[in-house]
Amino acid sequence: MRARTRGLLCPARRARGAARPDARVTMFLTHGEGLLIQPTSEDFRKLLHFRVTLRSFLSWSEEQAAGAGLTSAQHQLLVAIKGHPGPQPPAVREIAAYLLLRSHSAVGLVDRAEAAGLVRRTPDPGDARVARVALTARGDKLVTDLSSAHLARLYELAAALNDLLPADE
């Protein structure tokens, strides 16, 4: 099958609703492979900077979680529960999806967090086969405290990462 090409919209233009493509970047749409961008040397430099910045943030986040007495996985679990939309706490299968885990791995993580007093399971009122996972007061305080520091750090990183995007012409 023949590939089609189309220009990539600059994020600043997309936000204003304009449809003029960024002349520097061409995307190749291929059947079943998604979008491919022909990278330049500058793109590689930006990707390196992005990856280093991301890994630095993740390392810092792990240190923050450890300082609060949590593993990185427990911290991610608490964020997944606190950030879950809707009126009910998430089901274990939803937690597995958020954390990119298999269901049995999510069950083990929830078991350990429950034993540590961070979460509690409750049966779903509409389906007895489904367990919902809610934060305990302790788990809620830990994730709220950690999230405040993480949000401050993310705002700092956002400015640095924004510099990696193509400038609006």
C-alpha positions as CSV (number, residue, x, y, z in Angstrom):
1,M,0.0,0.0,0.0
2,R,1.3,3.5,-0.9
3,A,2.1,5.9,2.0
4,R,0.4,9.2,2.1
5,T,2.0,12.4,3.5
6,R,0.6,15.3,5.3
7,G,2.2,18.3,7.2
8,L,2.3,18.3,11.0
9,L,0.5,21.1,12.6
10,C,2.5,23.3,15.0
11,P,0.8,23.1,18.5
12,A,0.5,26.9,18.7
13,R,-1.3,27.0,15.4
14,R,-3.5,24.1,16.4
15,A,-4.5,25.9,19.6
16,R,-5.7,28.9,17.5
17,G,-7.6,26.6,15.2
18,A,-5.5,27.3,12.1
19,A,-4.8,24.5,9.7
20,R,-1.6,25.6,8.1
21,P,1.0,22.9,8.4
22,D,4.5,23.5,9.8
23,A,6.7,23.4,6.7
24,R,9.7,21.8,8.4
25,V,8.0,18.6,9.5
26,T,6.4,16.0,7.2
27,M,4.6,13.0,8.6
28,F,4.3,9.8,6.7
29,L,1.0,8.0,7.2
30,T,1.4,4.3,6.7
31,H,-1.1,1.5,6.8
32,G,-1.0,-0.2,10.3
33,E,2.2,1.6,11.4
34,G,0.9,5.0,12.6
35,L,2.6,8.3,12.0
36,L,6.3,8.4,11.1
37,I,8.3,11.6,11.1
38,Q,11.5,12.0,9.2
39,P,13.8,13.2,12.1
40,T,16.5,15.8,11.7
41,S,19.7,16.2,13.7
42,E,17.9,18.9,15.7
43,D,15.1,16.5,16.4
44,F,17.5,13.9,17.8
45,R,19.0,16.6,20.1
46,K,15.5,17.5,21.3
47,L,14.5,13.9,21.8
48,L,17.6,13.3,23.9
49,H,16.9,16.4,26.0
50,F,13.3,15.2,26.4
51,R,14.3,11.7,27.4
52,V,16.9,12.9,29.9
53,T,14.4,15.4,31.4
54,L,11.7,12.7,31.7
55,R,14.1,10.2,33.3
56,S,15.3,12.8,35.7
57,F,11.7,13.6,36.7
58,L,11.0,9.9,37.2
59,S,14.1,9.4,39.3
60,W,13.2,12.4,41.4
61,S,9.7,11.1,41.8
62,E,10.9,7.7,43.0
63,E,13.1,9.5,45.6
64,Q,10.1,11.5,46.8
65,A,8.0,8.4,47.1
66,A,10.7,6.6,49.0
67,G,11.0,9.6,51.3
68,A,7.3,9.2,52.1
69,G,7.7,5.5,52.8
70,L,6.2,4.3,49.5
71,T,7.5,2.4,46.5
72,S,7.2,4.0,43.1
73,A,4.4,1.5,42.2
74,Q,2.5,2.4,45.3
75,H,2.7,6.1,44.6
76,Q,1.5,5.5,41.0
77,L,-1.4,3.4,42.4
78,L,-2.4,6.2,44.8
79,V,-2.4,8.7,42.0
80,A,-4.4,6.4,39.8
81,I,-7.1,6.0,42.5
82,K,-7.1,9.8,43.4
83,G,-7.2,10.8,39.7
84,H,-9.9,8.3,38.6
85,P,-12.9,10.2,37.2
86,G,-16.4,9.4,38.1
87,P,-18.4,8.9,41.3
88,Q,-17.1,5.5,42.2
89,P,-13.5,4.5,43.0
90,P,-11.8,2.6,40.3
91,A,-12.1,-1.2,39.8
92,V,-8.9,-3.3,39.9
93,R,-9.2,-3.7,36.1
94,E,-9.2,0.1,35.6
95,I,-6.2,0.4,37.9
96,A,-4.4,-2.2,35.8
97,A,-5.2,-0.2,32.7
98,Y,-3.9,3.1,34.2
99,L,-0.7,1.5,35.3
100,L,-0.2,-0.6,32.2
101,L,-0.2,-3.8,34.3
102,R,-1.9,-7.2,33.9
103,S,-4.8,-7.7,36.2
104,H,-3.0,-10.2,38.5
105,S,-0.1,-7.8,38.9
106,A,-2.5,-5.0,39.8
107,V,-4.2,-7.3,42.3
108,G,-0.9,-8.0,44.0
109,L,-0.1,-4.3,44.2
110,V,-3.5,-3.5,45.7
111,D,-3.0,-6.4,48.2
112,R,0.3,-5.0,49.4
113,A,-1.1,-1.4,49.5
114,E,-4.1,-2.7,51.5
115,A,-1.8,-4.5,53.9
116,A,0.1,-1.2,54.4
117,G,-3.1,0.7,55.2
118,L,-3.0,2.8,52.0
119,V,-6.2,1.6,50.3
120,R,-9.3,-0.5,51.0
121,R,-11.4,-2.7,48.8
122,T,-15.1,-2.3,48.6
123,P,-17.6,-4.4,46.6
124,D,-19.2,-2.7,43.7
125,P,-22.9,-2.1,44.6
126,G,-24.0,-3.1,41.1
127,D,-21.8,-6.1,40.4
128,A,-20.6,-8.3,43.3
129,R,-17.8,-9.7,41.1
130,V,-16.1,-6.2,40.9
131,A,-13.9,-4.8,43.7
132,R,-13.5,-1.1,43.9
133,V,-10.4,0.4,45.5
134,A,-10.5,3.5,47.6
135,L,-7.9,5.5,49.4
136,T,-7.7,5.4,53.2
137,A,-7.2,8.7,55.0
138,R,-3.4,7.8,55.3
139,G,-3.2,7.0,51.6
140,D,-5.1,10.2,50.7
141,K,-2.8,12.4,52.8
142,L,0.4,10.8,51.3
143,V,-0.7,11.2,47.7
144,T,-2.0,14.7,48.2
145,D,1.3,15.8,49.8
146,L,3.4,14.1,47.1
147,S,1.2,15.5,44.3
148,S,1.7,19.1,45.5
149,A,5.5,18.7,45.1
150,H,5.1,16.8,41.8
151,L,2.9,19.5,40.3
152,A,5.3,22.2,41.2
153,R,8.1,20.2,39.6
154,L,6.0,19.6,36.5
155,Y,5.4,23.3,36.0
156,E,9.1,23.9,36.1
157,L,9.7,21.1,33.6
158,A,6.9,22.2,31.3
159,A,8.7,25.4,30.4
160,A,11.9,23.5,29.6
161,L,10.0,20.9,27.5
162,N,8.0,23.6,25.7
163,D,11.3,25.0,24.4
164,L,11.6,21.7,22.4
165,L,8.5,22.4,20.3
166,P,8.8,24.1,16.9
167,A,8.5,27.9,17.2
168,D,5.4,29.5,15.6
169,E,6.4,31.3,12.4
